[in-house]
Structure formats: C-alpha cells, structure tokens
Amino acid sequence: MTLSEADLLSQIIAAYPVGKLTGYTKLTRGYVNISYAVTAARGEKSVQYLLRIYRRGIGEDEIKFEHSIIRHLMNRHFDLTAGAVASKTGATYLPLPGDGELFCALFVYLPGKDKYSWIRPRCTPGEIAESAATLAHFHDAVWGLTPDGRRSEPKIIDLLPLIEARIPARLEKRGSSKFEDVLADNQAFIVGAIRRARAGLDPAEVNATPQLVIHGDYHPGNLKFDHGKVVGLFDLDWSKIDARTFDLGLALTYFCASWDARHVDNYFQLDRAETFLKAYQSALDKGSGLSPLDAVEIKYVPVMIPAGNIYVLEWALRDFYGGGVNPVEYLGYLQHHLCLMHWFEDEDNREKLEQMIGAAVSI
C-alpha cells in the first residue's frame, strides 16, 4: 500500500534525531527535486528543516558527491550553505521508505528571504555584487577539493556536442505542439550557435584553466537574502567538476537576462554583467587561495556565457521531452533562451560583450 504524504514524511523524520514531525509545507519553487519545509519537535522545542526527496534517476554516487562538498564547506566554515543533518545511523542521506530507487536528505533550514527565482529576477545592483562575491568565496572554499562519489554529467566542453546531437534526434519524434514547431523552425539557428560555442573553446587551453567544484545552478533563486546581503546558498545537487569560467558564464546568463522580449537589443544586460564580474574579481583579490580570473580565463568568459544559455536550454528540452510539463510554460522558456541566443549571435553584441569583459576584469 502506498504511504500517504504525511506518513511518508513522518517515517523519514523518525530516522533522524530531531523528534517527531509536527508540520510540513511542500515547496513549489523547485523544478526537479521535491522539497518540503518540515517542523520537528523534541519536547517543547520545535525546529524547522528542509527535507529533499531527490529526483528519480540520480545515482547514489552523485549524492555522495554533493554531500561530501557540503561537509567540506561546513569544515571550512562556509556558513552560507545549509548543513546536512546526520540520521540516527550517521548517514546524511537515506533511501526513501518504500522506494529503493529514490533518496532523501534533511538539511538545516537557512534564514533569510527567498526573494527571487531564476525567472525574471530583479536583483538590485548591490544584490548582484553580493551574489558575485558569494560565488567567488564559494569557488575559493572548494578550490583543491576532490569530492567523494562521482557526478556523471560531462564537462561543458564535452557536453556541447551531445546537446547538439540530441536536437535532431528529439525532433524525429516531433509532435503537434507549438513548442516543437518553434524548436523545429529554429533548429538550424540553435545548432549553429552550439557549433560557434564549441569552436570558441580550445580543449587544451580550457582544461588547463582552474577546474574545480562548480555550483552548476547559480541563480538568484538558489540564494537567500537579508537586507541586501546573501545569507544562504543552496541546491548543490547540480555541482560537478568543470572550468570555473563555465560556472561564471552560467551565473551571468541567470543574473543578467532581462526577460523583456520587447527590447531584445538589451536582452543581455551588460551593466549588470559588469557589476557581477567586477565584484567577483574584487572578492578574490582579497583572498589568499584561488586567484582572480587570469588572461586565458578572461578570453573564454565571452564564450562561456552563451554556453551557459545553451546548457539551460538543454534542461528545458530534456524536461519537455521527458513529459509531464506544461507546454505553454516551457514554450516561454524556449523563447527566452532563443532571445538570449539571438543577442549572443549578433556580431555587434559579441564585440560589446568582449569589450565590457576586458574592461571589467582587466589584469
């Protein structure tokens, strides 16, 4: 017999030394994992936690990878990341009761406000600078770490040709949706943009730049803020080893897209990107571990930003063809990524982007 939601959550909480489940709220902001804000009580003391049920298909080695990063950050006193709560057996993740293919984990509930999502974030310049500095501090904290387990996703330089090959393969099974009509109409354009990104990344040079644990999904919705300051960083389950310039490029696509299709000429906002890059460099200038971006990395940032857009576009395609999503919602995401792609493919815009990056992070 299938457990009710309340019974399932009660069984999970009972595996942790936190008391009994007294309340829960399902969080609707996530797109992949299922998450709950849960309250547990021991005696008169109640504490709130975040409970995550991992997406189906994620392997145990990948969860080990994530949790070893979290332990490392806790040991480094990187207090912005939610700590994983150890169960009564000492494990920080557990098989889901009644389903041996799914895993769950309990985390400390971070303070602060969930002000934004990855869609249409309206961060202030100060919040953008704060977010960039936080990413720099995160990179510095994980620099040199070799996590346990393994993340199965390839580095972006190896992933781009796979993304390119999947587009025509998916369209072979084309249905009658508007989403697929738009994808088919833009297939050649998208493939051309992917090939341009691939051509701009020299494997030997890129792989010689700092390779470290990247966040892999660094956007305003994965941060918590309090009075303009970042007070929480979460969702490390997309972390992997890759060039840090890719993490930076991916973050810039999230923080600097306007989402205003009425003004496509400013769809990628250079002023926001300049603020982000300056704050990232400045934060590392003050450190003693990981260095700021060097000349080779600076050369690749203008390529990694459109590569980041292609990467998130692939998420939308994978979700759509996986089924069970709202086709109108995902058509909006597809059109968003196409707007960004058109901006990056414009020669004048590429020149402006390169000039801005060169001025913002000159060494």
N, C-alpha and C positions, 0 to 999 in steps of 0.2 A: 504494500500500500504506500502511495506517495505521501510524504510528510507534508503537513501544512507549512506555510511560511513561518508562522510563529514557532511551531515545534522544531523545524529545522534550525532556526536561529538559536533557540534555547539549547539544542544539543551542541551546537558549535560553541556557544558561550560557556557551557558546562565543562568543556575541555580546557578552559583557561582559568587561572586562579584569580578571577575578578568578581566572583559572586554570581548572582542569578540575573538573568535578563529581566529588565523591568520596563523596557520600551524600545521601540525601533522606528525608524523612518527610512524608507527606500529613497535613495538619492537618484535623481533623474538626469543628472548632467553628464554622466559617463556614456560613452557610445560602445564600449567593448566589454569591460568587466561589469559585474553587478555589485553595487556598493550600498551599504546601509550605515546610517548614524545610529548606533545602539547605545543603550544605557544599561549598565550593570550595577548591582548594589551588593555590598557586603555590610551587614548590619545597617547602620544609618547613613553610611557613606555611599553616594552614587557617583559614578564616573562615566563620562561619555567616551566612546571609542568609534573608530571607523572599521567596519567589517567589509572585507572584499571577498567576493567569490570570483575567482579568475575565469576568464573566457575559456570556453571549450577548445581544446586543441593545443593549449600551451603546455609544454613539457615540464616535468619536474626539474630538469637541469636548468631550464630558463628561470624558474622561480628561485632555485638556489643561487643563480647569478644575481638576480635582483636583491635577494636578502643578504648576500654577502656584501654588496655595495652599501646597503643600509647599515649593517653592523660596522663597516669601516667608517662611514660618516659619523656614526654615534661615537666611535672610538676617537675620531678626530675632533669631536665636539662641534661638528657642523649641525647646530641645533635647529636649523630650519626644516630638516627632513623629519617626517613622522617616524618614530621608532616602532619597530615590530615587537609586539608583545609575545613573550615566550609562553607556550602552553604548559600544562602540568607535566608533560614529558620533556620539556625543554626545547621542543621544536617551535619555530616561528611560523610555520605553515603546516596545514593538515589536509588530508583527503576529506572531501566533502562527505558527510554521512549519507550513505545510500547511493553514492555515485563515485566509483573509484577512478573516474577519468577527470574529475574536477577537483580543484584545490581551493582552500580558503585561508585567510590570514586576518589577524586582528592587529590594528595599529592604534597608536596614540592619536587622539583627535586634536588636530592643530588649532591654535587660536587664530583670530583674525577673520576677515570677511572674504567670502567668495564673490568678488566684485565683477568678475568677467568670465567669459568663456572664450573659446578660440574663435568664435564667430563675432565679427564686428566689435572687437574690444576698443574701448575709448579711453585708453590709458592716458594719464597726464604726462607731460614731459618728465616730471620728477619720477613718476612710477616707471617710465621706460628706462631711465637711468638707473634706478634702483634694481630693476629686473636684470639689466645687463650686468651690473656689478655682482648680483647674486649668481648669475651664470658663471662669471669669471671665478668667483670664490668656490663654486661647485667644481669647476674644472681643476682648480688648484688643489682642492681637497682629495680628488680621486687620481691625480697625476701620479703615475707609477704603480697604481693598484692593479693586481691581477686577480680578478674575481674568481670565486668557485663556480662550478657549473659551466654552462655554455649557452650563449644566445645564438639561435640558429640563423637569424637573418644576416645576409651578407652585408659587407660594407657598401656604401652608396656607389662606389666606383664599379663594383661587381653587380650591383642590383639594377642599375640603369638598363643594361641590355635585356635583363629579364622582364622589366616593366615594358620595354618596347615590344618584346615578343608576345606579351600577353594581350596587347590591344587587338591585333587582328584575330587572335585565337578566340577572344571573347565575342567579337563581332560575328564570328562564324555561326554563333548560336543566337543571332540577333532576334529580338522580339519586336513588338509593335509600340514600345514606349517612346515618349518624347526624349527621354534621357538617351536612349540608344540612337535615335535619329540625330541628335546633336553630336554624340560621340562619333558616329559614322561620318557625318559631314565634316568633322574636324580631325579625322584620323590622320591624314597626311600632315597636317599642321603640327599635331601633337608629336608624331613620330619624328618630324624634322627638328622640333625643339629638343627632344630627347637626344637625338644624334648630335646636335650642336653642343649640348652639355657634355656628352661623352667625349667629343673631340677636344673640348676645353680642359679636360682632366688628364694630365700625363700620369700614368700609373706609378712610374718610378718616383717622380717628384712628389706626388700626393702622398704616397706611402712612406716617404721619408720625413714628412711633416709630423708634428706631435699626434700620436694615436693614443687615445685614452677612452675611458668610460664616458660616453656622451649620455645626456638625458634622453634624447631621442624623441621628445614630445614637449619641448619647452615653449609653452604659450601662456598667456595671461590667465587662462582658466585653470592651470596647474600651479598657480601661486595664490597665496593668501596675503592680504594687505591690511595694514592698520595705520591710519593717519599718513598715508603715502609711503610707508615702509613695507618691504617684503618681510613677512613674519612666518611664512610657511611655503615649503616646496614639496610637492608630492607627485605620485604616479611615475615611479621609476621602472615600471614593468616593460617599457619600450627601450630601456637602456641597452647599449651594446658597445663594443669597441669599434671606434671609427675615427676618422680625422676630426679634430675639434672644429675645423673650419666648416664641416658639414653641420654640426650642432648649431654653430653660429648662423649659418645660412638659413637653416630651418627655422630658427627662432626669429630671424628677421622677416621671413615670409608671414609669420603669425602676427608679429607686433606692428608691422608697417604697411599691411594691406589696408586699403580704405574701405573696401566692400561697397563702394559707390559707383555703380556701373554707368551713372550719368556723366561721370567725369573720369573716363578711362585714362586720360593723359596724366592723371595724378593717382593712378590706382595703386602704385607702389610709392609710398611717401618718403622721399629722400631725406627730409628734415628729421623724421622720426628715426630713420636708419642711422643718420649721422650722430644723433644723440646716443643711440644704443652702442654704436661702435666706439665712440669716444669714452663712454663710461666703462665699457669692457676693458679697453686698453689701460685706462687710468687705474682700475681696480687691481690689475696685475702688476702695474708699475710699482705699487706699494708693497707687493708681496716678495717673498724670498724663495718661492718654489717654482711654479710654472711661469715661464716668461710671457710677455705680451706677444701678440702676433708678430712674426718676422716678415721679411720681404717676400719670401716664397709664399707664405700663407696669405699675405695681403693680395698677391696676384690671383689666388684661387677663390677668394671670397665672392667676387662678382659672378663666378660660375656656380658656386655652392648655393647661392640664393635661389636661382631658378631651379637648381637640382632639388632644393627643399620643396619647392612648389610641386614639382613632378612627383616627389615622394608622397606628399599628402594627397595629390590627385589619385595615386595608386590605391591609397586607403579607401577613397570614395568608390573607385571602380570595384575593388575587392568586396566591399560591403554590399554594393548594389547587386553584383552577380552572385553573392552569397545568399541573397534572398531575405525576405522579411523586413525590408526597409521601406520608408515612404518615398515613392518615386519622385514626387514633386519636391520634397525636401532635398533629395540627392541631385536632382536636376539643378537646383540652386547652387549646390557645392560645385558641380561640374562647371557651371557658367562662371562661378567665382574663379576657379583655377584657370579657366580659359582667358579671363580678363587679365589675370596676372601674367599668364604666359604671353599674351599679346604685348603687354608692356615690356617684358624682358626681351622679346624678339625684335622690338623696334631698335634700329641701329642708333638713333639719336639718344634713346633712353639708356642703352648699354653704355654709351660714351659718358653720359651724365653720371651713371652709377659708378663707373670706374673712376671718374674724376672725384666724386664725392668720397669714395673709399680711400683713394690715395691721399686726399687732404685730411680726412678724419683720423686715419691711423698711420700717418707717415712716421718713419722711424729715423 
